[in-house]
């Protein structure tokens, strides 16, 4: 809830995967980390981890929250929907 007791309205978050080689994602709020095997990010609906091989972020728009990823995609792993913001280094120790 917002401070004036208005409900928080979440925008849609969409994922489109093409042949396990191309991924289009919308609704991204932050990218926690990325390398060729794992991309960890946060969407408006919670945590998302992408696992694969030769992963590459082709495009990322901070304004729209859209991202394009290519590579061999092995898994999309959703985390807690409560955790919509990055956790501090100390917070990660106690997960």
C-alpha positions in Angstrom: 0.0 0.0 0.0 1.1 3.6 -0.6 1.4 6.0 2.3 -2.1 7.4 1.6 -3.6 3.9 1.8 -4.1 3.6 -2.0 -3.3 0.1 -3.4 -0.1 -0.3 -5.4 -0.9 -1.2 -8.9 1.6 -3.6 -10.5 2.1 -3.5 -14.2 2.2 -6.6 -16.3 5.3 -8.7 -16.6 5.6 -10.8 -19.7 8.1 -13.4 -20.9 8.2 -14.7 -24.4 10.7 -17.5 -25.2 11.5 -18.6 -28.8 13.0 -22.0 -29.4 14.9 -21.8 -26.1 17.4 -19.5 -27.8 15.7 -16.0 -27.5 13.9 -14.5 -24.5 11.9 -11.2 -24.4 11.0 -10.0 -20.9 9.0 -6.9 -19.8 8.4 -5.5 -16.3 12.0 -5.6 -15.2 12.9 -3.3 -12.3 16.6 -4.2 -11.7 19.3 -6.6 -12.8 21.2 -8.0 -9.8 24.0 -9.8 -11.7 24.7 -11.5 -15.0 27.3 -13.7 -16.7 27.3 -16.3 -19.5 25.5 -18.9 -17.3 23.1 -17.0 -15.0 21.2 -13.7 -15.1 19.5 -12.7 -11.9 17.0 -9.9 -12.1 13.9 -8.4 -10.4 10.6 -7.9 -12.1 7.5 -6.0 -10.8 6.2 -9.5 -9.7 9.4 -10.7 -7.9 12.7 -12.4 -8.5 13.6 -14.2 -11.7 16.8 -16.2 -12.5 17.6 -17.3 -16.0 20.1 -20.2 -16.4 21.8 -21.3 -19.5 24.9 -21.3 -21.7 26.4 -18.4 -23.6 23.7 -16.0 -22.3 23.9 -12.5 -23.6 21.8 -9.4 -22.9 21.1 -8.0 -26.3 19.0 -5.0 -25.3 17.8 -3.5 -22.0 15.6 -0.4 -21.6 15.6 1.2 -18.2 12.7 3.4 -19.2 10.3 0.6 -20.3 11.8 -2.3 -18.3 12.2 -4.5 -21.4 15.1 -6.9 -22.0 16.1 -9.2 -24.8 18.4 -12.2 -24.0 19.9 -14.8 -26.4 21.8 -18.0 -25.8 20.9 -21.6 -24.8 18.2 -21.2 -22.2 18.0 -24.1 -19.7 15.7 -22.7 -17.0 13.6 -19.8 -15.8 13.4 -19.9 -12.0 11.0 -17.7 -10.1 11.8 -16.5 -6.6 9.6 -15.0 -3.9 7.0 -12.6 -5.2 7.5 -10.6 -1.9 11.1 -9.8 -2.8 10.7 -7.1 -5.5 13.8 -5.2 -4.6 17.4 -6.2 -4.4 18.6 -7.5 -1.0 21.7 -6.0 0.6 24.9 -8.1 1.0 24.0 -8.8 4.6 20.5 -9.8 3.7 21.8 -12.3 1.2 23.8 -14.0 4.0 20.6 -14.7 5.9 18.4 -16.0 3.1 
